[in-house]
Amino acid sequence: MGYNSEDIQKILEAGVRAPSGSNSQPWKFRVKDNVIDVLALPEKDHPILNFKYRGTWLAHGALIENMAIASSEMGYRADIKIFPDKSNPNLTARIALESSASKDEPLYKCIFERTTNRKPYESHPLKMEDKIALLESIAGRGDFRFTEDPDKLKILGEAVAVNEIVMFENPLLHRLVFEEIVWTEEEERKRGGGLYVKTMELKPPQRFALKFFKYWTIMKLLNKLGAAMAIAKDNAQNYAAASLMGIVAVEDNDEDFISAGRLCERIWLEATRLGLNLHLITGIFFLRQRILRGEISEFSQEHIELIKDAYEKTASIFDVNEGLIALLVRIGYDGEPSARSMKKAPEVEYI
């Protein structure tokens, strides 16, 4: 069949460089001969934000895109079947490797360079050649819409920052967020992931305050003084500091969220190749899906209205009248992030 285990290992190592919510890395693999089963571990993802496991499916889409690129680089064609076994919903994909001519994949090395940069970016438009390259990299792969209008970027920054209001004012979500944060590199290595605090790009006073915010009794008291609103206002300005923001629109099905993850990773790798930064934002869009399904017991009426209003403003800017917004990205020029999240070696069972 023309494959070897070393190539498969390299393909898996490329796969697990994919982004995931709070760096949860919700996957493992089963390999038999030239066939790789991609298995989901949705329990590793945020139980509220991971509505219908769609946060996991976004991450798996990015992982699958990495594996497809790496397979081509290694001289294989990846025959990918999504959700091949309806009796096993956590079997995300079955990938059969078939010998093919090796291709020079310019995005392959970017898989290992790609990272999240949550800093505010330089607020000037993308160079025309960079914008064209980004759009050409995803042509025909899905519904990506973007804006460069500074006034619209400001509205979008405020909309997605509603997530912080809800997260810091809701006791359940507050607890879950702080369970995901890791404070040191040593803790990150022991846990094998998590949201490393340095990747949050907080200023020293903000990082100091965050250590007190993790106690709900303190956070609850500070919220009476407007703390969550102040955090959201500050973050909104940071989010709006970008050359452009774009969304991926999808149909309301799990397969489309896999496709959205693949598209997002493709544009992220191309941005990396061009020396651009990218920050993926999903919170408000997953909260809105839960509300749309009537699963609202965790939310106050005030927060429900905030989430709905934030989503509607975003949908209006991008003219999304049908389907769902799966994610938003902000792209721009800045430089290196302060820290990078660690990635675990692939967890593989050979049979």
Buried (B, 14 or more C-beta within 10 A) or exposed (E): EEBEEEBBBBBBBBBBBBBBBBBBBBBBBBBEEBBBBBBBBBEBBBEBBBBBBBBBBBBBBBBBBBBBBBBBBBBBBBEBEBBEEEEEEBBBBBBBBEEBEEBEBEBBBBBEEBBBBBBBBBEEEBEEEBBEBBBEBBEEBBBBBBBBEEEBBBBBBBBBBBBBBBBBBBEBBBEBBBEBBBBEEEEBEEBBBBBBBBBBBBEEEEBEBBEEBBEBEBBBEBBEEEBBBBBBBBBBEBBBBBBBBBBBBBEBBBEBBBBBBBBBBBBBBBBBBBEBBBBBBBBBBBBBBBBBEEEBEBBEEEBBEBBBEBBEBBBEBBEBEEBBBBBBBBBBBBEEBEBBBBBEEBBBEEE
